Amino acid sequence: MKNIKSKLVVWGFLLSIIGIMLASPHLVSYGESEDTIKSGIKVSVVVPVYNTEKYIDECLESLENQTLKEIEIICVNDGSKDGSLQLLQKHAEKDSRIKILNQENSGVSVARNSGLKAATGEYIVFFDSDDIFPPYVLEKEYKNAIKYRVNVVDFSMKRFTEGQETIDLNSFKYDPSKVRFCSRQENQNPFYYMLENGGYVVTKLFKRSFLLEHNMSFKPGVTNYEDGLFNFMIFPYVTEMVQDGNIGYCYRALRPNSASTVFNVKKVLGSTMTVTRELLDNMNIFNFDDAEEWVFSKIMSLNYNHITKDISNPEEKKYYASKLVEMLDNYIENHNPQIPQWVKNNIEDLRKISKE
């Protein structure tokens, strides 16, 4: 009799646990939260748009034709002066998954932040309005994220030159054997141990709640290397991810001689100096081995050649060299970091330029 009563108690306990699990939305599946369950959106795609009417149709068609249907496409019109908005509205009329946000021209970083704030999906992808997606990418990378229970999935990029190449999106074949799960110990550098180059955000699927947990956003005013800065700030918190070697993003490279590709070194340095300041001010988040050496190496790769080789005007060269040396000297004086000799040599080169 006692054994029967004991079994009944155990079964009653198990049934109560099952009931709680079925009733609680927070226990439905990995990656879901209450708001994402209500929305039913698996992936939010954020698309900043500025004067890209030439490419909008192709861009949005590649999103509308995704095999994953539970998506929202958040197009942030960043004060376009051409017909981009009208084309966005045309697509939104026939596809209710397309949402349009309008703002005064504020740059790509602010536009992405607006889209991130409006997103409701479990995961989020940042996408540029002159590029295109293979039809399988959102479905495959969402499934990879769920299967491996990760906050980040990275996929490969295919570059093509406008006017010289055409891309058949249906020609890409997905190979599951190219999917690799990567992990690291907390003291290991994520940019080494998880094969993360830090260069792009458009080739990544991020868990939205993970970005919100760490208050992630793009730095307003940064128009070059804004992707790199975003990745620098989030990857110290990433210990597991998926690297997918399949083509997931088709990047349109404009013709080398087009007006929009003219190199503006002062504009670039305006961004890299801001990135440098952000890296130094947030050094505490880089809590892996040899972090200071890695950060100082990144700072040099971002700035040194632009200052020493790309600027021809002596006064401008002196200005940027002085600005960078001042930031680095202030950090070195206060923290006495361990940095490689080649970085020290580069700093001395810049110091000489700043005094010329």
C-alpha positions as CSV (number, residue, x, y, z in Angstrom):
1,M,0.0,0.0,0.0
2,K,2.8,2.4,0.9
3,N,4.6,1.6,-2.4
4,I,1.4,2.4,-4.3
5,K,1.0,5.7,-2.5
6,S,4.6,6.6,-3.1
7,K,4.2,5.9,-6.8
8,L,1.1,8.0,-6.9
9,V,3.0,10.9,-5.3
10,V,5.8,10.6,-7.8
11,W,3.5,10.5,-10.7
12,G,1.5,13.5,-9.4
13,F,4.8,15.5,-9.1
14,L,5.9,14.6,-12.6
15,L,2.5,15.5,-14.0
16,S,2.5,18.9,-12.2
17,I,6.0,19.7,-13.7
18,I,4.8,18.8,-17.2
19,G,1.8,21.0,-16.7
20,I,4.0,23.9,-15.7
21,M,6.2,23.4,-18.7
22,L,3.3,23.3,-21.1
23,A,1.7,26.4,-19.5
24,S,4.9,28.5,-19.4
25,P,5.9,30.4,-22.6
26,H,9.4,30.8,-21.2
27,L,10.0,27.0,-21.5
28,V,8.8,26.5,-25.0
29,S,12.1,26.4,-26.8
30,Y,15.6,27.8,-26.8
31,G,15.8,31.4,-27.9
32,E,12.2,32.3,-27.3
33,S,10.9,35.0,-25.0
34,E,7.4,36.1,-24.3
35,D,7.4,38.9,-26.9
36,T,8.9,36.8,-29.6
37,I,6.4,34.0,-29.0
38,K,3.5,36.5,-29.3
39,S,4.9,37.9,-32.6
40,G,5.6,34.5,-34.1
41,I,8.7,36.1,-35.9
42,K,11.7,33.8,-36.0
43,V,14.1,36.3,-37.7
44,S,14.0,40.1,-38.0
45,V,15.9,41.5,-41.0
46,V,17.0,45.1,-40.6
47,V,17.6,46.9,-43.9
48,P,19.0,50.5,-43.8
49,V,18.0,52.3,-47.0
50,Y,19.6,55.4,-48.4
51,N,19.3,56.3,-52.1
52,T,19.4,52.7,-53.4
53,E,16.4,52.8,-55.7
54,K,18.5,51.0,-58.3
55,Y,18.8,47.9,-56.1
56,I,15.7,47.9,-53.9
57,D,13.6,45.5,-56.0
58,E,16.3,42.9,-56.3
59,C,17.2,43.2,-52.6
60,L,13.6,42.9,-51.3
61,E,12.7,40.1,-53.7
62,S,15.6,38.1,-52.3
63,L,14.1,38.5,-48.9
64,E,10.5,37.9,-49.9
65,N,11.6,34.6,-51.5
66,Q,13.2,33.2,-48.4
67,T,12.2,29.7,-47.6
68,L,11.7,30.8,-44.0
69,K,8.4,32.6,-44.0
70,E,8.2,33.6,-40.3
71,I,10.3,36.8,-40.8
72,E,9.8,40.5,-40.6
73,I,11.7,42.9,-43.0
74,I,12.3,46.2,-41.3
75,C,13.3,48.8,-43.9
76,V,14.7,52.0,-42.3
77,N,14.5,54.8,-44.9
78,D,17.4,57.0,-43.9
79,G,16.2,60.2,-45.5
80,S,16.5,59.0,-49.1
81,K,16.2,61.7,-51.8
82,D,15.6,59.3,-54.7
83,G,12.7,57.0,-55.3
84,S,13.7,54.4,-52.6
85,L,10.7,55.2,-50.3
86,Q,8.2,54.7,-53.1
87,L,9.7,51.4,-54.0
88,L,9.6,50.3,-50.4
89,Q,6.0,51.2,-50.1
90,K,5.2,49.2,-53.3
91,H,6.7,46.1,-51.8
92,A,5.0,46.7,-48.4
93,E,1.6,46.8,-50.1
94,K,2.0,43.3,-51.4
95,D,3.9,41.8,-48.5
96,S,2.7,42.5,-44.9
97,R,6.0,41.3,-43.5
98,I,7.7,44.5,-44.7
99,K,7.7,47.4,-42.2
100,I,8.9,50.8,-43.2
101,L,10.5,53.3,-40.7
102,N,11.2,56.8,-41.9
103,Q,13.9,59.0,-40.3
104,E,16.0,62.1,-41.3
105,N,19.3,61.2,-42.8
106,S,21.4,60.1,-39.8
107,G,23.8,57.5,-41.2
108,V,23.8,53.7,-41.3
109,S,24.6,53.2,-37.6
110,V,21.5,55.2,-36.4
111,A,19.4,53.4,-39.1
112,R,20.4,50.0,-37.8
113,N,19.8,51.0,-34.2
114,S,16.2,52.1,-35.2
115,G,15.6,48.7,-36.8
116,L,17.1,46.9,-33.9
117,K,14.8,48.8,-31.5
118,A,11.7,47.9,-33.6
119,A,12.6,44.2,-34.1
120,T,10.5,41.5,-32.5
121,G,12.1,38.3,-33.8
122,E,14.0,35.7,-31.9
123,Y,17.0,36.4,-34.0
124,I,18.1,39.3,-36.0
125,V,20.1,39.9,-39.3
126,F,21.5,43.1,-40.6
127,F,21.3,43.5,-44.3
128,D,22.3,46.2,-46.8
129,S,19.9,47.4,-49.3
130,D,22.1,46.9,-52.4
131,D,22.9,43.3,-51.6
132,I,21.0,40.0,-52.0
133,F,20.4,36.7,-50.0
134,P,20.3,33.1,-51.3
135,P,16.8,31.8,-50.7
136,Y,17.8,29.3,-48.0
137,V,20.0,31.4,-45.8
138,L,17.5,32.5,-43.1
139,E,15.9,29.1,-42.7
140,K,19.3,27.2,-42.5
141,E,20.9,29.7,-40.1
142,Y,17.9,29.8,-37.9
143,K,17.9,26.0,-37.7
144,N,21.6,26.0,-37.0
145,A,21.1,28.5,-34.1
146,I,18.4,26.4,-32.6
147,K,20.1,23.1,-33.1
148,Y,23.4,24.2,-31.5
149,R,21.8,26.5,-29.0
150,V,24.1,29.5,-29.9
151,N,23.7,33.3,-29.9
152,V,25.6,33.8,-33.1
153,V,25.8,32.1,-36.5
154,D,28.3,33.3,-39.1
155,F,28.0,32.5,-42.8
156,S,30.1,33.0,-45.9
157,M,30.0,35.9,-48.3
158,K,30.1,36.0,-52.1
159,R,31.4,39.2,-53.7
160,F,30.3,40.2,-57.1
161,T,31.0,43.4,-59.1
162,E,28.2,45.5,-60.4
163,G,28.0,45.5,-64.2
164,Q,30.6,42.7,-64.6
165,E,28.9,39.7,-62.9
166,T,25.3,38.5,-62.5
167,I,24.3,36.2,-59.6
168,D,21.8,33.4,-59.9
169,L,20.6,32.9,-56.4
170,N,19.0,29.6,-57.2
171,S,22.4,28.2,-58.3
172,F,23.8,28.0,-54.7
173,K,23.5,24.6,-53.2
174,Y,23.5,24.1,-49.4
175,D,26.0,21.6,-48.0
176,P,25.4,20.7,-44.3
177,S,28.9,19.3,-44.0
178,K,30.3,22.9,-44.1
179,V,28.6,23.7,-40.8
180,R,31.0,23.8,-37.8
181,F,30.3,24.4,-34.1
182,C,33.0,26.5,-32.4
183,S,33.6,27.1,-28.7
184,R,36.3,28.5,-26.5
185,Q,37.2,28.8,-22.9
186,E,36.5,32.2,-21.3
187,N,40.2,33.2,-21.2
188,Q,40.7,32.4,-24.9
189,N,40.5,35.0,-27.6
190,P,37.1,34.6,-29.5
191,F,38.6,36.1,-32.7
192,Y,41.2,33.3,-32.8
193,Y,39.5,30.3,-31.3
194,M,36.1,30.7,-33.1
195,L,37.6,31.8,-36.4
196,E,35.9,35.2,-36.2
197,N,37.5,37.9,-38.3
198,G,35.3,40.7,-36.8
199,G,34.8,42.3,-40.2
200,Y,31.1,42.1,-41.0
201,V,27.8,42.1,-39.2
202,V,25.8,41.3,-42.4
203,T,27.2,37.8,-42.5
204,K,25.8,37.0,-39.0
205,L,22.6,35.9,-37.3
206,F,22.4,37.2,-33.8
207,K,20.1,36.2,-31.0
208,R,18.2,39.4,-30.3
209,S,17.9,39.0,-26.6
210,F,21.7,38.4,-26.4
211,L,22.3,41.8,-28.1
212,L,19.8,43.5,-25.7
213,E,21.3,41.8,-22.7
214,H,24.6,43.5,-23.5
215,N,23.1,46.8,-24.5
216,M,24.5,46.5,-28.0
217,S,24.0,49.2,-30.6
218,F,26.0,50.8,-33.4
219,K,28.0,53.9,-32.6
220,P,26.3,57.0,-34.2
221,G,28.5,58.9,-36.6
222,V,30.7,56.0,-37.4
223,T,30.4,55.3,-41.1
224,N,33.5,53.2,-41.7
225,Y,34.4,50.1,-39.6
226,E,31.0,50.3,-37.8
227,D,30.6,46.6,-38.4
228,G,34.0,45.9,-36.9
229,L,33.3,48.0,-33.8
230,F,30.0,46.2,-33.2
231,N,31.7,42.8,-33.5
232,F,34.6,43.9,-31.2
233,M,32.1,44.9,-28.6
234,I,29.9,41.8,-28.7
235,F,32.3,38.9,-29.3
236,P,34.0,39.1,-25.8
237,Y,30.7,37.7,-24.6
238,V,30.5,34.9,-27.1
239,T,31.8,31.5,-26.0
240,E,30.0,29.3,-28.5
241,M,28.9,29.9,-32.1
242,V,28.4,28.3,-35.5
243,Q,30.6,28.9,-38.5
244,D,28.8,28.0,-41.7
245,G,31.0,27.8,-44.8
246,N,28.0,28.0,-47.2
247,I,27.4,31.1,-49.1
248,G,24.8,33.1,-47.2
249,Y,25.3,36.7,-48.4
250,C,26.0,38.2,-51.8
251,Y,27.8,41.5,-51.5
252,R,27.6,43.9,-54.4
253,A,31.0,45.6,-55.0
254,L,30.6,48.8,-56.9
255,R,32.9,49.5,-59.9
256,P,36.3,50.7,-58.7
257,N,36.0,54.1,-60.5
258,S,32.5,54.9,-59.5
259,A,32.0,58.1,-57.5
260,S,30.7,56.3,-54.4
261,T,33.9,54.3,-54.1
262,V,36.3,57.2,-54.1
263,F,38.6,56.8,-51.0
264,N,38.3,59.6,-48.5
265,V,41.1,59.0,-45.9
266,K,40.0,61.8,-43.6
267,K,36.5,60.3,-43.4
268,V,37.9,56.9,-42.7
269,L,40.2,58.2,-40.0
270,G,37.3,60.1,-38.4
271,S,35.7,56.7,-37.9
272,T,38.9,54.7,-36.9
273,M,39.8,57.3,-34.3
274,T,36.3,56.8,-32.8
275,V,36.7,53.1,-32.9
276,T,40.1,53.5,-31.2
277,R,38.6,55.5,-28.4
278,E,35.8,53.0,-27.9
279,L,38.3,50.1,-27.7
280,L,40.5,51.8,-25.1
281,D,37.5,53.0,-23.0
282,N,36.1,49.5,-23.0
283,M,39.3,47.5,-22.4
284,N,37.7,45.9,-19.4
285,I,35.4,43.7,-21.5
286,F,38.3,42.1,-23.3
287,N,38.9,39.6,-20.5
288,F,40.8,37.0,-22.5
289,D,44.5,36.2,-22.5
290,D,46.8,38.9,-24.1
291,A,43.8,41.2,-24.6
292,E,45.8,44.4,-24.5
293,E,48.3,43.1,-27.1
294,W,45.4,42.2,-29.3
295,V,43.6,45.5,-28.9
296,F,46.7,47.6,-29.6
297,S,47.4,45.5,-32.7
298,K,43.9,46.2,-34.0
299,I,44.3,49.9,-33.3
300,M,47.5,49.9,-35.4
301,S,46.0,48.0,-38.2
302,L,43.1,50.5,-38.3
303,N,45.1,53.6,-38.3
304,Y,48.9,53.3,-39.0
305,N,49.0,52.9,-42.7
306,H,46.2,55.5,-43.3
307,I,48.2,58.1,-41.4
308,T,51.7,57.2,-42.6
309,K,50.9,56.4,-46.3
310,D,47.5,57.6,-47.3
311,I,47.6,61.2,-46.2
312,S,49.8,63.4,-48.4
313,N,49.2,66.8,-46.6
314,P,51.9,67.2,-43.9
315,E,49.7,69.2,-41.6
316,E,46.9,66.7,-41.8
317,K,49.3,63.8,-41.3
318,K,50.7,65.6,-38.2
319,Y,47.2,66.2,-36.8
320,Y,46.0,62.6,-37.0
321,A,49.4,61.2,-35.7
322,S,49.2,63.6,-32.7
323,K,45.6,62.6,-32.0
324,L,46.3,58.9,-32.0
325,V,49.6,59.2,-30.0
326,E,47.8,61.2,-27.3
327,M,45.1,58.6,-26.9
328,L,47.6,55.7,-26.7
329,D,50.0,57.6,-24.4
330,N,47.2,58.4,-22.0
331,Y,46.2,54.7,-21.8
332,I,49.8,53.5,-21.5
333,E,50.6,56.0,-18.7
334,N,47.5,54.9,-16.7
335,H,47.6,51.2,-17.3
336,N,51.2,50.1,-18.3
337,P,49.9,47.6,-20.8
338,Q,51.8,44.6,-22.2
339,I,52.1,45.4,-25.9
340,P,54.3,44.0,-28.7
341,Q,57.5,45.7,-29.7
342,W,56.3,46.3,-33.3
343,V,53.4,48.3,-31.9
344,K,55.8,50.4,-29.7
345,N,57.9,51.0,-32.8
346,N,54.8,52.2,-34.7
347,I,53.9,54.6,-31.9
348,E,57.4,56.1,-32.0
349,D,57.0,56.6,-35.8
350,L,53.8,58.4,-35.2
351,R,55.4,60.4,-32.4
352,K,58.1,61.7,-34.8
353,I,55.4,62.7,-37.3
354,S,53.5,64.5,-34.7
355,K,56.5,66.6,-33.8
356,E,57.6,67.5,-37.4
